[in-house]
Protein backbone atom coordinates (compact mmCIF):
# COMPACT_ATOMS: atom_id res chain seq x y z
CA UNK A 1 0.00 0.00 0.00
CA UNK A 2 2.83 2.40 0.89
CA UNK A 3 4.57 1.71 -2.43
CA UNK A 4 1.37 2.55 -4.33
CA UNK A 5 1.07 5.84 -2.43
CA UNK A 6 4.74 6.60 -3.09
CA UNK A 7 4.32 5.86 -6.81
CA UNK A 8 1.27 8.14 -6.94
CA UNK A 9 3.14 10.97 -5.22
CA UNK A 10 6.08 10.63 -7.59
CA UNK A 11 3.70 10.59 -10.58
CA UNK A 12 1.95 13.73 -9.34
CA UNK A 13 5.30 15.44 -8.77
CA UNK A 14 6.52 14.54 -12.28
CA UNK A 15 3.21 15.74 -13.75
CA UNK A 16 3.50 19.06 -11.93
CA UNK A 17 7.07 19.48 -13.11
CA UNK A 18 6.11 18.67 -16.69
CA UNK A 19 3.09 20.95 -16.73
CA UNK A 20 5.07 23.80 -15.20
CA UNK A 21 7.76 23.47 -17.87
CA UNK A 22 5.17 23.42 -20.65
CA UNK A 23 3.29 26.42 -19.29
CA UNK A 24 6.22 28.67 -18.49
CA UNK A 25 8.61 27.44 -21.17
CA UNK A 26 12.37 27.52 -20.93
CA UNK A 27 13.97 30.55 -19.33
CA UNK A 28 17.50 31.77 -19.92
CA UNK A 29 20.35 31.10 -17.54
CA UNK A 30 19.22 31.45 -13.94
CA UNK A 31 20.08 29.89 -10.61
CA UNK A 32 20.20 26.48 -12.31
CA UNK A 33 22.26 27.63 -15.29
CA UNK A 34 20.67 26.72 -18.58
CA UNK A 35 18.69 23.89 -16.97
CA UNK A 36 15.04 24.88 -16.50
CA UNK A 37 14.05 24.86 -12.85
CA UNK A 38 11.33 22.32 -13.65
CA UNK A 39 13.91 19.88 -15.00
CA UNK A 40 16.14 20.43 -11.97
CA UNK A 41 13.14 19.75 -9.72
CA UNK A 42 12.25 16.60 -11.65
CA UNK A 43 15.77 15.27 -11.19
CA UNK A 44 15.22 15.48 -7.43
CA UNK A 45 12.08 13.31 -7.45
CA UNK A 46 13.88 10.54 -5.45
CA UNK A 47 14.03 13.09 -2.60
CA UNK A 48 10.29 13.65 -2.35
CA UNK A 49 9.78 11.62 0.83
CA UNK A 50 12.83 13.10 2.56
CA UNK A 51 11.70 16.61 1.59
CA UNK A 52 8.43 16.18 3.47
CA UNK A 53 9.55 14.25 6.54
CA UNK A 54 12.62 15.15 8.61
CA UNK A 55 12.79 11.59 9.97
CA UNK A 56 12.73 9.95 6.55
CA UNK A 57 16.05 8.63 5.37
CA UNK A 58 17.27 10.24 2.17
CA UNK A 59 17.69 7.42 -0.37
CA UNK A 60 21.05 6.97 -2.14
CA UNK A 61 19.52 8.09 -5.47
CA UNK A 62 18.41 11.31 -3.80
CA UNK A 63 21.82 11.93 -2.27
CA UNK A 64 23.63 11.43 -5.57
CA UNK A 65 21.24 13.81 -7.37
CA UNK A 66 21.55 16.47 -4.67
CA UNK A 67 25.34 16.12 -4.61
CA UNK A 68 25.55 16.49 -8.39
CA UNK A 69 23.24 19.51 -8.32
CA UNK A 70 25.29 21.23 -5.60
CA UNK A 71 28.50 20.60 -7.58
CA UNK A 72 27.00 21.87 -10.84
CA UNK A 73 24.98 24.85 -9.58
CA UNK A 74 25.03 25.38 -5.78
CA UNK A 75 22.26 28.03 -5.80
CA UNK A 76 19.94 25.79 -7.82
CA UNK A 77 18.93 23.60 -4.88
CA UNK A 78 17.66 26.63 -2.99
CA UNK A 79 15.84 27.91 -6.09
CA UNK A 80 14.13 24.55 -6.55
CA UNK A 81 13.11 24.25 -2.88
CA UNK A 82 11.63 27.75 -2.83
CA UNK A 83 9.89 27.45 -6.19
CA UNK A 84 6.10 27.45 -6.55
CA UNK A 85 6.47 23.96 -8.00
CA UNK A 86 7.93 22.63 -4.76
CA UNK A 87 5.11 24.25 -2.83
CA UNK A 88 2.55 22.56 -5.11
CA UNK A 89 4.26 19.22 -4.50
CA UNK A 90 3.90 19.68 -0.73
CA UNK A 91 7.62 20.03 -0.06
CA UNK A 92 8.56 21.68 3.22
CA UNK A 93 11.62 23.85 2.45
CA UNK A 94 12.68 23.86 6.10
CA UNK A 95 12.90 20.07 6.04
CA UNK A 96 14.15 19.72 2.47
CA UNK A 97 17.08 22.08 3.05
CA UNK A 98 18.48 19.54 5.52
CA UNK A 99 18.80 16.81 2.87
CA UNK A 100 22.44 17.61 1.97
CA UNK A 101 23.37 17.25 5.64
CA UNK A 102 21.36 14.03 5.98
CA UNK A 103 23.21 12.75 2.90
CA UNK A 104 26.58 13.65 4.49
CA UNK A 105 27.50 15.80 1.48
CA UNK A 106 30.76 17.42 2.46
CA UNK A 107 30.81 20.34 0.04
CA UNK A 108 27.31 21.56 0.89
CA UNK A 109 26.89 25.31 1.32
CA UNK A 110 26.48 25.12 5.13
CA UNK A 111 25.53 28.27 6.99
CA UNK A 112 24.06 29.96 3.89
CA UNK A 113 20.54 31.33 3.79
CA UNK A 114 17.95 29.83 1.52
CA UNK A 115 15.08 32.27 1.76
CA UNK A 116 14.25 32.44 5.44
CA UNK A 117 15.88 29.06 6.08
CA UNK A 118 19.51 28.50 7.04
CA UNK A 119 21.27 25.55 5.46
CA UNK A 120 22.56 23.31 8.27
C-alpha positions as CSV (number, residue, x, y, z in Angstrom):
1,X,0.0,0.0,0.0
2,X,2.8,2.4,0.9
3,X,4.6,1.7,-2.4
4,X,1.4,2.6,-4.3
5,X,1.1,5.8,-2.4
6,X,4.7,6.6,-3.1
7,X,4.3,5.9,-6.8
8,X,1.3,8.1,-6.9
9,X,3.1,11.0,-5.2
10,X,6.1,10.6,-7.6
11,X,3.7,10.6,-10.6
12,X,2.0,13.7,-9.3
13,X,5.3,15.4,-8.8
14,X,6.5,14.5,-12.3
15,X,3.2,15.7,-13.8
16,X,3.5,19.1,-11.9
17,X,7.1,19.5,-13.1
18,X,6.1,18.7,-16.7
19,X,3.1,21.0,-16.7
20,X,5.1,23.8,-15.2
21,X,7.8,23.5,-17.9
22,X,5.2,23.4,-20.7
23,X,3.3,26.4,-19.3
24,X,6.2,28.7,-18.5
25,X,8.6,27.4,-21.2
26,X,12.4,27.5,-20.9
27,X,14.0,30.6,-19.3
28,X,17.5,31.8,-19.9
29,X,20.3,31.1,-17.5
30,X,19.2,31.4,-13.9
31,X,20.1,29.9,-10.6
32,X,20.2,26.5,-12.3
33,X,22.3,27.6,-15.3
34,X,20.7,26.7,-18.6
35,X,18.7,23.9,-17.0
36,X,15.0,24.9,-16.5
37,X,14.0,24.9,-12.8
38,X,11.3,22.3,-13.6
39,X,13.9,19.9,-15.0
40,X,16.1,20.4,-12.0
41,X,13.1,19.8,-9.7
42,X,12.2,16.6,-11.6
43,X,15.8,15.3,-11.2
44,X,15.2,15.5,-7.4
45,X,12.1,13.3,-7.4
46,X,13.9,10.5,-5.4
47,X,14.0,13.1,-2.6
48,X,10.3,13.6,-2.4
49,X,9.8,11.6,0.8
50,X,12.8,13.1,2.6
51,X,11.7,16.6,1.6
52,X,8.4,16.2,3.5
53,X,9.6,14.3,6.5
54,X,12.6,15.1,8.6
55,X,12.8,11.6,10.0
56,X,12.7,10.0,6.5
57,X,16.1,8.6,5.4
58,X,17.3,10.2,2.2
59,X,17.7,7.4,-0.4
60,X,21.1,7.0,-2.1
61,X,19.5,8.1,-5.5
62,X,18.4,11.3,-3.8
63,X,21.8,11.9,-2.3
64,X,23.6,11.4,-5.6
65,X,21.2,13.8,-7.4
66,X,21.5,16.5,-4.7
67,X,25.3,16.1,-4.6
68,X,25.5,16.5,-8.4
69,X,23.2,19.5,-8.3
70,X,25.3,21.2,-5.6
71,X,28.5,20.6,-7.6
72,X,27.0,21.9,-10.8
73,X,25.0,24.9,-9.6
74,X,25.0,25.4,-5.8
75,X,22.3,28.0,-5.8
76,X,19.9,25.8,-7.8
77,X,18.9,23.6,-4.9
78,X,17.7,26.6,-3.0
79,X,15.8,27.9,-6.1
80,X,14.1,24.5,-6.6
81,X,13.1,24.2,-2.9
82,X,11.6,27.7,-2.8
83,X,9.9,27.5,-6.2
84,X,6.1,27.5,-6.6
85,X,6.5,24.0,-8.0
86,X,7.9,22.6,-4.8
87,X,5.1,24.2,-2.8
88,X,2.6,22.6,-5.1
89,X,4.3,19.2,-4.5
90,X,3.9,19.7,-0.7
91,X,7.6,20.0,-0.1
92,X,8.6,21.7,3.2
93,X,11.6,23.9,2.5
94,X,12.7,23.9,6.1
95,X,12.9,20.1,6.0
96,X,14.2,19.7,2.5
97,X,17.1,22.1,3.0
98,X,18.5,19.5,5.5
99,X,18.8,16.8,2.9
100,X,22.4,17.6,2.0
101,X,23.4,17.2,5.6
102,X,21.4,14.0,6.0
103,X,23.2,12.7,2.9
104,X,26.6,13.6,4.5
105,X,27.5,15.8,1.5
106,X,30.8,17.4,2.5
107,X,30.8,20.3,0.0
108,X,27.3,21.6,0.9
109,X,26.9,25.3,1.3
110,X,26.5,25.1,5.1
111,X,25.5,28.3,7.0
112,X,24.1,30.0,3.9
113,X,20.5,31.3,3.8
114,X,17.9,29.8,1.5
115,X,15.1,32.3,1.8
116,X,14.2,32.4,5.4
117,X,15.9,29.1,6.1
118,X,19.5,28.5,7.0
119,X,21.3,25.6,5.5
120,X,22.6,23.3,8.3
